[in-house]
Amino acid sequence: MAEEEIQVVEQAPVDAEPTEVTGEVVNVEQAQIGTVRGQEVYLAQSAARTIRAEEAELVNSAVLQVEADEVEIEESVAGLVRVETARIKEAQIAFVGGQEVSLKETQSWVVVGGVVRVEDSQPLVVIGQHLDGSVQPLMDLRGAAAFGLLAGLGMAMAFIIRNLFRRRR
């Protein structure tokens, strides 16, 4: 039986150049990292540019992009989260997309998923095949389509009016 490769990064200097860390199991605590790759990635009180993992767990951390099969995010901030399964609690997320997405007490801009569960959260746009919980987005799929159509018509009208005034000069 092979021994698991474990990478531990602790208290890296904040002004140090972000680096890349790779391993089967990667633990990052109180550090700033560029890219983290591994089967299992744990981030605690840290910042990372990119995480690519089968399983990722973020606690009190900030990440620009997460790509994983499963992710658990608690009291953290993330930009883009692309996963199969996401369990997010007390976080701020810009975009989350996955087959199964659960949000609890989370603020997010866009949520896209096969099954989306929302509890005490504030998503701006939700697109999902099956929605559970108290989903009250500012826009749903129909609202977003209507907004896009109206915005497109408005732009077309502005373009036509601009061209009419140019020709008269």
Contact map, one row per residue, 1 for C-alpha under 8 A:
1110000000000000000000000000000000000000000000000000000000000000000000000000000000000000000000000000000000000000000000000000000000000000000000000000000000000000000000000
1111000000000000000000000000000000000000000000000000000000000000000000000000000000000000000000000000000000000000000000000000000000000000000000000000000000000000000000000
1111100000000000000000000000000000000000000000000000000000000000000000000000000000000000000000000000000000000000000000000000000000000000000000000000000000000000000000000
0111110000000000000000011000000000000000000000000000000000000000000000000000000000000000000000000000000000000000000000000000000000000000000000000000000000000000000000000
0011111000000000000000111000000000000000000000000000000000000000000000000000000000000000000000000000000000000000000000000000000000000000000000000000000000000000000000000
0001111100000000000000111110000000000000000000000000000000000000000000000000000000000000000000000000000000000000000000000000000000000000000000000000000000000000000000000
0000111110000000000011111110000000000000000000000000000000000000000000000000000000000000000000000000000000000000000000000000000000000000000000000000000000000000000000000
0000011111000000000000000111100000000000000000000000000000000000000000000000000000000000000000000000000000000000000000000000000000000000000000000000000000000000000000000
0000001111110000000000000111101000000000000000000000000000000000000000000000000000000000000000000000000000000000000000000000000000000000000000000000000000000000000000000
0000000111110000000000000001111000000000000000000000000000000000000000000000000000000000000000000000000000000000000000000000000000000000000000000000000000000000000000000
0000000011111000000000000000111000000000000000000000000000000000000000000000000000000000000000000000000000000000000000000000000000000000000000000000000000000000000000000
0000000011111101000000000000011100000000000000000000000000000000000000000000000000000000000000000000000000000000000000000000000000000000000000000000000000000000000000000
0000000000111111000000000000001100000000000000000000000000000000000000000000000000000000000000000000000000000000000000000000000000000000000000000000000000000000000000000
0000000000011111000000000000001100000000000000000000000000000000000000000000000000000000000000000000000000000000000000000000000000000000000000000000000000000000000000000
0000000000001111100000000000000000000000000000000000000000000000000000000000000000000000000000000000000000000000000000000000000000000000000000000000000000000000000000000
0000000000011111110000000000000000000000000000000000000000000000000000000000000000000000000000000000000000000000000000000000000000000000000000000000000000000000000000000
0000000000000011111000000000000000000000000000000000000000000000000000000000000000000000000000000000000000000000000000000000000000000000000000000000000000000000000000000
0000000000000001111100000000000111100000000000000000000000000000000000000000000000000000000000000000000000000000000000000000000000000000000000000000000000000000000000000
0000000000000000111110000000000011100000000000000000000000000000000000000000000000000000000000000000000000000000000000000000000000000000000000000000000000000000000000000
0000000000000000011111000000000011111000000000000000000000000000000000000000000000000000000000000000000000000000000000000000000000000000000000000000000000000000000000000
0000001000000000001111100100000010111000000000000000000000000000000000000000000000000000000000000000000000000000000000000000000000000000000000000000000000000000000000000
0000001000000000000111110100000000011100000000000000000000000000000000000000000000000000000000000000000000000000000000000000000000000000000000000000000000000000000000000
0000111000000000000011111100000000001110000000000000000000000000000000000000000000000000000000000000000000000000000000000000000000000000000000000000000000000000000000000
0001111000000000000001111100000000000111000000000000000000000000000000000000000000000000000000000000000000000000000000000000000000000000000000000000000000000000000000000
0001111000000000000000111110000000000111100000000000000000000000000000000000000000000000000000000000000000000000000000000000000000000000000000000000000000000000000000000
0000011110000000000011111111000000011101110000000000000000000000000000000000000000000000000000000000000000000000000000000000000000000000000000000000000000000000000000000
0000011110000000000000001111100000000000111000000000000000000000000000000000000000000000000000000000000000000000000000000000000000000000000000000000000000000000000000000
0000000111000000000000000111111000000000111101000000000000000000000000000000000000000000000000000000000000000000000000000000000000000000000000000000000000000000000000000
0000000111100000000000000011111000000000001111000000000000000000000000000000000000000000000000000000000000000000000000000000000000000000000000000000000000000000000000000
0000000001110000000000000001111100000000000111100000000000000000000000000000000000000000000000000000000000000000000000000000000000000000000000000000000000000000000000000
0000000011111100000000000001111110000000000011100000000000000000000000000000000000000000000000000000000000000000000000000000000000000000000000000000000000000000000000000
0000000000011100010000000000011111000000000001110000000000000000000000000000000000000000000000000000000000000000000000000000000000000000000000000000000000000000000000000
0000000000000000011110000000001111110000000001111000000000000000000000000000000000000000000000000000000000000000000000000000000000000000000000000000000000000000000000000
0000000000000000011100000000000111110000000000011100000000000000000000000000000000000000000000000000000000000000000000000000000000000000000000000000000000000000000000000
0000000000000000011110000000000011111000000000011111000000000000000000000000000000000000000000000000000000000000000000000000000000000000000000000000000000000000000000000
0000000000000000000111000100000011111100100000010111100000000000000000000000000000000000000000000000000000000000000000000000000000000000000000000000000000000000000000000
0000000000000000000111100100000000111110100000000011100000000000000000000000000000000000000000000000000000000000000000000000000000000000000000000000000000000000000000000
0000000000000000000001111100000000011111100000000001110000000000000000000000000000000000000000000000000000000000000000000000000000000000000000000000000000000000000000000
0000000000000000000000111000000000001111100000000000111000000000000000000000000000000000000000000000000000000000000000000000000000000000000000000000000000000000000000000
0000000000000000000000011100000000000111110000000000111100000000000000000000000000000000000000000000000000000000000000000000000000000000000000000000000000000000000000000
0000000000000000000000001111000000011111111000000010101110000000000000000000000000000000000000000000000000000000000000000000000000000000000000000000000000000000000000000
0000000000000000000000000111000000000001111100000000000111000000000000000000000000000000000000000000000000000000000000000000000000000000000000000000000000000000000000000
0000000000000000000000000011100000000000111111100000000111101000000000000000000000000000000000000000000000000000000000000000000000000000000000000000000000000000000000000
0000000000000000000000000001110000000000011111000000000001111000000000000000000000000000000000000000000000000000000000000000000000000000000000000000000000000000000000000
0000000000000000000000000000111000000000001111100000000000111000000000000000000000000000000000000000000000000000000000000000000000000000000000000000000000000000000000000
0000000000000000000000000001111110000000001111110000000000011100000000000000000000000000000000000000000000000000000000000000000000000000000000000000000000000000000000000
0000000000000000000000000000011110000000001011111000000000001110000000000000000000000000000000000000000000000000000000000000000000000000000000000000000000000000000000000
0000000000000000000000000000000111110000000001111110000000000111000000000000000000000000000000000000000000000000000000000000000000000000000000000000000000000000000000000
0000000000000000000000000000000011100000000000111110000000000011100000000000000000000000000000000000000000000000000000000000000000000000000000000000000000000000000000000
0000000000000000000000000000000001110000000000011111000000000011111000000000000000000000000000000000000000000000000000000000000000000000000000000000000000000000000000000
0000000000000000000000000000000000111000100000011111100100000010111100000000000000000000000000000000000000000000000000000000000000000000000000000000000000000000000000000
0000000000000000000000000000000000111100000000000111110000000000011100000000000000000000000000000000000000000000000000000000000000000000000000000000000000000000000000000
0000000000000000000000000000000000011111100000000011111100000000001110000000000000000000000000000000000000000000000000000000000000000000000000000000000000000000000000000
0000000000000000000000000000000000000111000000000001111100000000000111000000000000000000000000000000000000000000000000000000000000000000000000000000000000000000000000000
0000000000000000000000000000000000000011100000000000111110000000000111100000000000000000000000000000000000000000000000000000000000000000000000000000000000000000000000000
0000000000000000000000000000000000000001111000000010111111000000000101110000000000000000000000000000000000000000000000000000000000000000000000000000000000000000000000000
0000000000000000000000000000000000000000111000000000001111100000000000111000000000000000000000000000000000000000000000000000000000000000000000000000000000000000000000000
0000000000000000000000000000000000000000011100000000000111111000000000111101000000000000000000000000000000000000000000000000000000000000000000000000000000000000000000000
0000000000000000000000000000000000000000001110000000000011111000000000001111000000000000000000000000000000000000000000000000000000000000000000000000000000000000000000000
0000000000000000000000000000000000000000000111000000000001111100000000000111100000000000000000000000000000000000000000000000000000000000000000000000000000000000000000000
0000000000000000000000000000000000000000001111100000000001111110000000000011100000000000000000000000000000000000000000000000000000000000000000000000000000000000000000000
0000000000000000000000000000000000000000000001110000000000011111000000000001110000000000000000000000000000000000000000000000000000000000000000000000000000000000000000000
0000000000000000000000000000000000000000000000111110000000001111110000000000111000000000000000000000000000000000000000000000000000000000000000000000000000000000000000000
0000000000000000000000000000000000000000000000011100000000000111110000000000011100000000000000000000000000000000000000000000000000000000000000000000000000000000000000000
0000000000000000000000000000000000000000000000001110000000000011111000000000011110000000000000000000000000000000000000000000000000000000000000000000000000000000000000000
0000000000000000000000000000000000000000000000000111000000000011111100000000010111100000000000000000000000000000000000000000000000000000000000000000000000000000000000000
0000000000000000000000000000000000000000000000000111100000000000111110000000000011100000000000000000000000000000000000000000000000000000000000000000000000000000000000000
0000000000000000000000000000000000000000000000000011111100000000011111100000000001110000000000000000000000000000000000000000000000000000000000000000000000000000000000000
0000000000000000000000000000000000000000000000000000111000000000001111100000000000111000000000000000000000000000000000000000000000000000000000000000000000000000000000000
0000000000000000000000000000000000000000000000000000011100000000000111110000000000111100000000000000000000000000000000000000000000000000000000000000000000000000000000000
0000000000000000000000000000000000000000000000000000001111000000000111111000000000101110000000000000000000000000000000000000000000000000000000000000000000000000000000000
0000000000000000000000000000000000000000000000000000000111000000000001111100000000000111000000000000000000000000000000000000000000000000000000000000000000000000000000000
0000000000000000000000000000000000000000000000000000000011100000000000111111000000000111101000000000000000000000000000000000000000000000000000000000000000000000000000000
0000000000000000000000000000000000000000000000000000000001110000000000011111000000000001111000000000000000000000000000000000000000000000000000000000000000000000000000000
0000000000000000000000000000000000000000000000000000000000111000000000001111100000000000111100000000000000000000000000000000000000000000000000000000000000000000000000000
0000000000000000000000000000000000000000000000000000000001111100000000001111110000000000011100000000000000000000000000000000000000000000000000000000000000000000000000000
0000000000000000000000000000000000000000000000000000000000011110000000000011111000000000001110000000000000000000000000000000000000000000000000000000000000000000000000000
0000000000000000000000000000000000000000000000000000000000000111110000000001111110000000000111000000000000000000000000000000000000000000000000000000000000000000000000000
0000000000000000000000000000000000000000000000000000000000000011100000000000111110000000000011100000000000000000000000000000000000000000000000000000000000000000000000000
0000000000000000000000000000000000000000000000000000000000000001110000000000011111000000000011110000000000000000000000000000000000000000000000000000000000000000000000000
0000000000000000000000000000000000000000000000000000000000000000111000000000011111100000000010111000000000000000000000000000000000000000000000000000000000000000000000000
0000000000000000000000000000000000000000000000000000000000000000011100000000000111110000000000011100000000000000000000000000000000000000000000000000000000000000000000000
0000000000000000000000000000000000000000000000000000000000000000011111100000000011111100000000011110000000000000000000000000000000000000000000000000000000000000000000000
0000000000000000000000000000000000000000000000000000000000000000000111000000000001111100000000000111000000000000000000000000000000000000000000000000000000000000000000000
0000000000000000000000000000000000000000000000000000000000000000000011100000000000111110000000000111100000000000000000000000000000000000000000000000000000000000000000000
0000000000000000000000000000000000000000000000000000000000000000000001111000000000111111000000000101110000000000000000000000000000000000000000000000000000000000000000000
0000000000000000000000000000000000000000000000000000000000000000000000111000000000001111100000000000111000000000000000000000000000000000000000000000000000000000000000000
0000000000000000000000000000000000000000000000000000000000000000000000011100000000000111111000000000111101000000000000000000000000000000000000000000000000000000000000000
0000000000000000000000000000000000000000000000000000000000000000000000001110000000000011111000000000001111000000000000000000000000000000000000000000000000000000000000000
0000000000000000000000000000000000000000000000000000000000000000000000000111000000000001111100000000000111100000000000000000000000000000000000000000000000000000000000000
0000000000000000000000000000000000000000000000000000000000000000000000001111100000000001111110000000000011100000000000000000000000000000000000000000000000000000000000000
0000000000000000000000000000000000000000000000000000000000000000000000000011110000000000011111000000000001110000000000000000000000000000000000000000000000000000000000000
0000000000000000000000000000000000000000000000000000000000000000000000000000111110000000001111110000000001111000000000000000000000000000000000000000000000000000000000000
0000000000000000000000000000000000000000000000000000000000000000000000000000011100000000000111110000000000011100000000000000000000000000000000000000000000000000000000000
0000000000000000000000000000000000000000000000000000000000000000000000000000001110000000000011111000000000011110000000000000000000000000000000000000000000000000000000000
0000000000000000000000000000000000000000000000000000000000000000000000000000000111100000000011111100100000010111000000000000000000000000000000000000000000000000000000000
0000000000000000000000000000000000000000000000000000000000000000000000000000000011100000000000111110100000000011100000000000000000000000000000000000000000000000000000000
0000000000000000000000000000000000000000000000000000000000000000000000000000000001111100000000011111100000000001110000000000000000000000000000000000000000000000000000000
0000000000000000000000000000000000000000000000000000000000000000000000000000000000111000000000001111100000000000111000000000000000000000000000000000000000000000000000000
0000000000000000000000000000000000000000000000000000000000000000000000000000000000011100000000000111110000000000111100000000000000000000000000000000000000000000000000000
0000000000000000000000000000000000000000000000000000000000000000000000000000000000001111000000011111111000000000111110000000000000000000000000000000000000000000000000000
0000000000000000000000000000000000000000000000000000000000000000000000000000000000000111000000000001111100000000000111000000000000000000000000000000000000000000000000000
0000000000000000000000000000000000000000000000000000000000000000000000000000000000000011100000000000111111000000000111101000000000000000000000000000000000000000000000000
0000000000000000000000000000000000000000000000000000000000000000000000000000000000000001110000000000011111000000000001111000000000000000000000000000000000000000000000000
0000000000000000000000000000000000000000000000000000000000000000000000000000000000000000111000000000001111100000000000111100000000000000000000000000000000000000000000000
0000000000000000000000000000000000000000000000000000000000000000000000000000000000000001111110000000001111110000000000011110000000000000000000000000000000000000000000000
0000000000000000000000000000000000000000000000000000000000000000000000000000000000000000011110000000000011111000000000001110000000000000000000000000000000000000000000000
0000000000000000000000000000000000000000000000000000000000000000000000000000000000000000000111110000000001111110000000001111000000000000000000000000000000000000000000000
0000000000000000000000000000000000000000000000000000000000000000000000000000000000000000000011100000000000111110000000000011100000000000000000000000000000000000000000000
0000000000000000000000000000000000000000000000000000000000000000000000000000000000000000000001110000000000011111000000000011111000000000000000000000000000000000000000000
0000000000000000000000000000000000000000000000000000000000000000000000000000000000000000000000111000000000011111100100000010111100000000000000000000000000000000000000000
0000000000000000000000000000000000000000000000000000000000000000000000000000000000000000000000011100000000000111110100000000011100000000000000000000000000000000000000000
0000000000000000000000000000000000000000000000000000000000000000000000000000000000000000000000001111100000000011111100000000001110000000000000000000000000000000000000000
0000000000000000000000000000000000000000000000000000000000000000000000000000000000000000000000000111100000000001111100000000000111000000000000000000000000000000000000000
0000000000000000000000000000000000000000000000000000000000000000000000000000000000000000000000000011100000000000111110000000000111110000000000000000000000000000000000000
0000000000000000000000000000000000000000000000000000000000000000000000000000000000000000000000000001111000000011111111000000000111110000000000000000000000000000000000000
0000000000000000000000000000000000000000000000000000000000000000000000000000000000000000000000000000111000000000001111100000000000111000000000000000000000000000000000000
0000000000000000000000000000000000000000000000000000000000000000000000000000000000000000000000000000011100000000000111111000000000111110000000000000000000000000000000000
0000000000000000000000000000000000000000000000000000000000000000000000000000000000000000000000000000001110000000000011111000000000001110000000000000000000000000000000000
0000000000000000000000000000000000000000000000000000000000000000000000000000000000000000000000000000000111000000000001111100000000000100000000000000000000000000000000000
0000000000000000000000000000000000000000000000000000000000000000000000000000000000000000000000000000001111110000000001111110000000000110000000000000000000000000000000000
0000000000000000000000000000000000000000000000000000000000000000000000000000000000000000000000000000000011110000000000011111000000000001100000000000000000000000000000000
0000000000000000000000000000000000000000000000000000000000000000000000000000000000000000000000000000000001111110000000001111110000000011110000000000000000000000000000000
0000000000000000000000000000000000000000000000000000000000000000000000000000000000000000000000000000000000011100000000000111110000000000111000000000000000000000000000000
0000000000000000000000000000000000000000000000000000000000000000000000000000000000000000000000000000000000001110000000000011111000000000111110010000000000000000000000000
0000000000000000000000000000000000000000000000000000000000000000000000000000000000000000000000000000000000000111000000000011111100000000101110000000000000000000000000000
0000000000000000000000000000000000000000000000000000000000000000000000000000000000000000000000000000000000000111100000000000111110000000000110000000000000000000000000000
0000000000000000000000000000000000000000000000000000000000000000000000000000000000000000000000000000000000000011111100000000011111100000000000000000000000000000000000000
0000000000000000000000000000000000000000000000000000000000000000000000000000000000000000000000000000000000000000111100000000001111100000000000000000000000000000000000000
0000000000000000000000000000000000000000000000000000000000000000000000000000000000000000000000000000000000000000011100000000000111110000000000000000000000000000000000000
0000000000000000000000000000000000000000000000000000000000000000000000000000000000000000000000000000000000000000001111000000000111111010000000000000000000000000000000000
0000000000000000000000000000000000000000000000000000000000000000000000000000000000000000000000000000000000000000001111000000000001111110000000000000000000000000000000000
0000000000000000000000000000000000000000000000000000000000000000000000000000000000000000000000000000000000000000000011100000000000111110000000000000000000000000000000000
0000000000000000000000000000000000000000000000000000000000000000000000000000000000000000000000000000000000000000000001111000000000011111000000000000000000000000000000000
0000000000000000000000000000000000000000000000000000000000000000000000000000000000000000000000000000000000000000000001101010000000111111100000000000000000000000000000000
0000000000000000000000000000000000000000000000000000000000000000000000000000000000000000000000000000000000000000000000000110000000000111110000000000000000000000000000000
0000000000000000000000000000000000000000000000000000000000000000000000000000000000000000000000000000000000000000000000000111110000000011111100000000000000000000000000000
0000000000000000000000000000000000000000000000000000000000000000000000000000000000000000000000000000000000000000000000000011100000000001111100000000000000000000000000000
0000000000000000000000000000000000000000000000000000000000000000000000000000000000000000000000000000000000000000000000000001110000000000111111110000000000000000000000000
0000000000000000000000000000000000000000000000000000000000000000000000000000000000000000000000000000000000000000000000000000111000000000111111110000000000000000000000000
0000000000000000000000000000000000000000000000000000000000000000000000000000000000000000000000000000000000000000000000000000111000000000001111111000000000000000000000000
0000000000000000000000000000000000000000000000000000000000000000000000000000000000000000000000000000000000000000000000000000000000000000001111111100000000000000000000000
0000000000000000000000000000000000000000000000000000000000000000000000000000000000000000000000000000000000000000000000000000000000000000001111111110000000000000000000000
0000000000000000000000000000000000000000000000000000000000000000000000000000000000000000000000000000000000000000000000000000100000000000001111111111000000000000000000000
0000000000000000000000000000000000000000000000000000000000000000000000000000000000000000000000000000000000000000000000000000000000000000000011111111100000000000000000000
0000000000000000000000000000000000000000000000000000000000000000000000000000000000000000000000000000000000000000000000000000000000000000000001111111110000000000000000000
0000000000000000000000000000000000000000000000000000000000000000000000000000000000000000000000000000000000000000000000000000000000000000000000111111111000000000000000000
0000000000000000000000000000000000000000000000000000000000000000000000000000000000000000000000000000000000000000000000000000000000000000000000011111111100000000000000000
0000000000000000000000000000000000000000000000000000000000000000000000000000000000000000000000000000000000000000000000000000000000000000000000001111111110000000000000000
0000000000000000000000000000000000000000000000000000000000000000000000000000000000000000000000000000000000000000000000000000000000000000000000000111111111000000000000000
0000000000000000000000000000000000000000000000000000000000000000000000000000000000000000000000000000000000000000000000000000000000000000000000000011111111100000000000000
0000000000000000000000000000000000000000000000000000000000000000000000000000000000000000000000000000000000000000000000000000000000000000000000000001111111110000000000000
0000000000000000000000000000000000000000000000000000000000000000000000000000000000000000000000000000000000000000000000000000000000000000000000000000111111111000000000000
0000000000000000000000000000000000000000000000000000000000000000000000000000000000000000000000000000000000000000000000000000000000000000000000000000011111111100000000000
0000000000000000000000000000000000000000000000000000000000000000000000000000000000000000000000000000000000000000000000000000000000000000000000000000001111111110000000000
0000000000000000000000000000000000000000000000000000000000000000000000000000000000000000000000000000000000000000000000000000000000000000000000000000000111111111000000000
0000000000000000000000000000000000000000000000000000000000000000000000000000000000000000000000000000000000000000000000000000000000000000000000000000000011111111100000000
0000000000000000000000000000000000000000000000000000000000000000000000000000000000000000000000000000000000000000000000000000000000000000000000000000000001111111110000000
0000000000000000000000000000000000000000000000000000000000000000000000000000000000000000000000000000000000000000000000000000000000000000000000000000000000111111111000000
0000000000000000000000000000000000000000000000000000000000000000000000000000000000000000000000000000000000000000000000000000000000000000000000000000000000011111111100000
0000000000000000000000000000000000000000000000000000000000000000000000000000000000000000000000000000000000000000000000000000000000000000000000000000000000001111111110000
0000000000000000000000000000000000000000000000000000000000000000000000000000000000000000000000000000000000000000000000000000000000000000000000000000000000000111111111000
0000000000000000000000000000000000000000000000000000000000000000000000000000000000000000000000000000000000000000000000000000000000000000000000000000000000000011111111100
0000000000000000000000000000000000000000000000000000000000000000000000000000000000000000000000000000000000000000000000000000000000000000000000000000000000000001111111110
0000000000000000000000000000000000000000000000000000000000000000000000000000000000000000000000000000000000000000000000000000000000000000000000000000000000000000111111111
0000000000000000000000000000000000000000000000000000000000000000000000000000000000000000000000000000000000000000000000000000000000000000000000000000000000000000011111111
0000000000000000000000000000000000000000000000000000000000000000000000000000000000000000000000000000000000000000000000000000000000000000000000000000000000000000001111111
0000000000000000000000000000000000000000000000000000000000000000000000000000000000000000000000000000000000000000000000000000000000000000000000000000000000000000000111111
0000000000000000000000000000000000000000000000000000000000000000000000000000000000000000000000000000000000000000000000000000000000000000000000000000000000000000000011111
